Amino acid sequence: MSQFLRRAICAAVTTTTATTRRKLKTTAMSSKKLPSMVEKEKALPGRDEEMEVTNEHYLLHNPIKGPFDDTYESVVVATGCFWGSERLFYKRLPGVYSTAVGYINGFTPNPTYKEVCTGKTGHSEAVLVVWDTKEASFADLLKIFWESHNPTSGPRQGPDVGTQYRSGIYYRNETQKLLAEASKEAYQKALKDETDLAITTEIVPCPTFYYAEDYHQQYLDKPNNRQYCGADPTGVPLPKPSEWDLSAEELSNVTTNDEVWSKVWAGCVFGK
């Protein structure tokens, strides 16, 4: 089955009308209309065999599978359709060594894309980001994360509807957990003038990351791709770490890249 037909199948199952920033206060869908997480007992059985993927980033030419050198930090995040999400990070976060797309925090072992699209695996579409800590920090990544999508929309993002499009941060250590939760609280306060909706981003320890099929990896930079990104950012900037609920000692360990914080990351990245 072609990649275009696969994406069409998923879109047919999960797509509705996109929300926009100006409608944040009025267009929240009723919970009765939104899909709910599949129960573990009803999830698809999956398989023991891992997905075979090419262990080389299409653009960066570095491995997409670990282990990675201690020079690098890594985290898995979800902001909706993983095509646009992945490209945003490897194009815009300084010091990115590698990225990969996959499925996370569900019940079905080694799921396929077609299975994830049914909503019966429990996974989210997610992006593994690996970067050089000398060039960017986790706080820098969080700025891009929060601003590049709508974290209040539950099991949907823009035109894409389904539990696989939910927002998530899957942290690797306690420092990442601390900063993820502090930034979430700060962003919720920043959103108060735009919406009365609560942030629905799940922040949990990183479970098994199942790599997606080869054709999904760095998809938007491959020949004959369909330039699609379903992100629906709010346009609201994330407050600086100095405004997060951190102790003086915790804040002293947070560094930021001026280039990252000089922009609001409210849009998909197409072209170069």
C-alpha positions in Angstrom: 0.0 0.0 0.0 1.4 3.4 -0.9 2.3 6.1 1.7 -0.4 8.4 0.2 -3.1 5.8 0.5 -2.1 5.0 4.1 -2.3 8.6 5.1 -5.7 8.9 3.3 -7.0 5.9 5.3 -5.9 7.6 8.5 -7.4 10.9 7.5 -10.7 9.3 6.5 -10.9 7.7 9.9 -9.8 10.7 12.0 -10.2 14.0 10.3 -12.7 16.8 11.0 -12.8 20.6 10.6 -9.7 22.4 12.0 -9.9 24.8 14.9 -8.3 28.2 14.8 -6.8 30.5 17.4 -9.6 33.0 17.2 -12.1 30.3 18.0 -10.2 28.8 21.0 -12.9 30.1 23.5 -15.9 28.9 21.5 -15.2 25.8 19.5 -14.2 23.2 22.0 -15.8 20.0 20.9 -18.0 18.1 23.3 -16.3 15.2 25.0 -19.1 13.1 23.5 -17.9 13.9 20.0 -14.2 13.2 20.7 -12.7 9.7 20.6 -11.7 8.2 23.9 -8.7 6.0 24.8 -9.1 2.3 23.9 -9.2 0.0 27.0 -6.1 -2.1 27.4 -8.1 -5.3 27.1 -9.6 -4.2 23.8 -6.3 -3.0 22.2 -5.0 -4.8 19.1 -2.5 -7.6 19.9 0.4 -6.4 17.9 3.5 -8.5 17.4 6.9 -9.4 18.9 8.9 -8.4 15.8 10.3 -4.8 15.8 9.7 -2.5 12.8 12.7 -2.6 10.5 14.0 0.9 9.8 17.0 2.4 8.1 19.3 3.6 11.0 20.3 6.8 9.3 18.7 10.2 9.4 17.7 11.2 5.8 19.1 14.7 6.2 21.6 14.6 9.1 23.0 11.2 8.2 23.4 10.3 11.9 21.9 7.2 13.5 18.2 7.5 14.5 18.5 4.6 17.0 20.6 4.7 20.2 22.5 4.4 22.3 23.7 8.0 21.8 26.8 9.6 23.2 26.6 11.3 26.6 27.2 14.6 24.8 23.6 14.5 23.7 20.2 14.7 25.5 17.1 13.1 24.2 13.4 13.2 24.8 10.2 12.1 23.1 7.4 14.6 22.5 4.0 14.5 20.7 2.3 17.5 19.1 -0.1 15.9 16.6 0.8 14.5 13.2 4.4 13.5 13.4 5.5 14.7 9.9 5.4 18.4 10.7 6.4 18.0 14.3 9.6 16.1 13.4 10.6 18.7 10.8 10.1 21.6 13.1 12.6 20.1 15.6 15.4 19.1 13.2 15.1 22.4 11.3 14.7 24.8 14.2 16.2 23.5 17.4 20.0 24.3 17.5 22.3 21.4 17.8 20.0 18.6 16.7 21.9 15.4 16.2 19.0 13.2 15.2 15.3 12.8 15.1 12.9 9.9 14.5 9.1 9.4 14.4 7.3 6.6 16.1 4.5 5.5 18.4 4.4 5.7 22.2 2.5 5.3 25.4 -0.1 2.8 24.1 -0.8 -0.9 24.6 -0.1 -2.7 21.4 3.5 -3.9 21.0 5.3 -3.0 17.7 2.2 -1.4 16.1 1.9 -0.4 12.4 0.8 3.0 11.2 -2.4 1.5 9.9 -3.1 0.0 13.3 -2.4 3.2 15.2 -4.8 5.0 12.8 -7.7 2.8 14.0 -7.3 4.3 17.6 -7.1 0.7 18.9 -3.5 0.7 20.0 -3.6 3.6 22.4 -0.4 5.2 21.1 0.3 8.8 20.2 2.3 9.8 17.1 5.5 11.0 18.6 9.0 12.4 17.8 12.3 11.4 19.3 14.6 14.4 19.5 18.4 14.1 20.2 20.4 17.2 20.5 23.8 18.7 21.7 23.4 20.2 25.1 26.2 22.7 24.4 24.0 24.3 21.7 20.5 24.1 23.2 18.8 23.1 26.5 15.7 21.2 27.4 14.0 24.6 28.2 14.7 25.7 24.6 13.1 22.5 23.3 10.1 23.2 25.6 9.6 26.6 24.1 9.3 25.1 20.6 7.1 22.3 21.9 4.4 24.4 23.6 4.3 27.1 20.9 4.2 24.8 17.9 0.7 23.2 18.6 -2.5 23.6 20.7 -2.0 21.7 23.9 -5.6 22.2 25.1 -7.3 20.2 22.3 -7.2 16.7 23.9 -7.4 13.8 21.3 -7.0 16.1 18.3 -4.8 18.7 16.6 -6.1 21.0 14.0 -7.9 18.9 11.4 -6.7 15.6 12.7 -8.9 13.9 15.3 -7.9 10.7 17.2 -6.2 9.8 20.4 -2.9 9.3 18.4 -2.8 13.1 17.9 -2.8 14.0 21.6 -0.1 16.2 23.2 2.6 14.6 25.3 6.0 14.9 26.9 7.7 11.6 27.7 10.6 12.6 29.9 13.9 10.7 30.4 14.9 12.0 33.9 13.6 14.0 36.9 15.1 17.3 35.6 13.1 17.0 32.4 10.0 16.1 34.5 10.5 19.2 36.7 10.9 21.6 33.8 8.1 20.0 31.7 5.6 20.5 34.6 6.8 24.0 35.5 6.6 25.1 31.9 3.1 23.6 31.6 1.9 25.6 34.5 3.5 28.8 33.1 1.9 28.2 29.7 -1.5 27.6 31.2 -1.3 31.0 32.9 -0.2 32.6 29.6 -3.2 31.1 27.8 -5.8 32.4 30.2 -6.6 35.4 27.9 -7.2 33.1 24.9 -9.1 30.2 26.3 -10.7 28.8 29.5 -9.6 25.3 28.4 -7.1 23.4 30.4 -3.9 22.0 28.9 -4.4 18.3 28.2 -0.7 17.4 27.6 0.3 14.1 29.2 3.7 14.3 31.0 4.8 10.8 31.9 8.0 8.8 32.1 9.2 7.7 28.7 7.9 4.2 27.9 8.9 2.1 24.9 9.3 4.2 21.7 8.3 2.1 18.7 9.9 3.4 15.5 7.5 4.1 12.6 7.8 2.8 9.1 10.8 4.0 7.0 8.7 6.2 4.7 7.5 8.3 7.7 11.0 9.1 8.9 11.9 12.7 7.9 8.9 12.4 5.4 8.6 16.1 4.6 12.1 16.2 3.2 11.8 13.2 1.0 11.0 13.3 -2.7 7.3 13.5 -3.7 6.1 14.1 -0.2 2.8 15.7 0.5 3.5 19.0 2.3 1.1 18.5 5.2 1.2 19.7 8.8 -1.9 19.6 11.0 -0.5 21.7 13.8 -2.9 24.3 15.3 -0.6 26.6 17.4 -2.2 29.2 19.7 0.2 32.0 18.8 0.8 32.6 22.6 4.5 32.7 23.6 5.8 30.6 26.5 7.0 32.8 29.4 10.7 32.6 30.1 12.0 30.2 32.7 12.5 33.1 35.2 8.7 33.2 35.3 8.3 29.4 36.0 7.7 28.1 39.5 11.3 27.1 40.1 13.5 27.5 43.1 16.6 29.8 42.8 18.8 26.7 42.7 16.6 25.0 40.0 16.6 28.1 37.9 20.3 28.5 38.2 20.7 25.3 36.3 18.5 26.4 33.4 20.2 27.8 30.3 18.5 29.3 27.2 19.5 30.0 23.7 18.7 33.6 22.7 18.0 32.6 19.1 15.3 30.2 20.2 13.7 32.7 22.6 13.6 35.6 20.2 10.8 34.0 18.2 7.3 32.6 18.7 7.2 29.2 17.0 3.6 29.4 15.8 3.6 27.6 12.5 4.7 24.6 10.5 8.1 24.6 8.7 8.0 24.1 5.0 10.7 24.7 2.4 14.3 25.3 3.6 
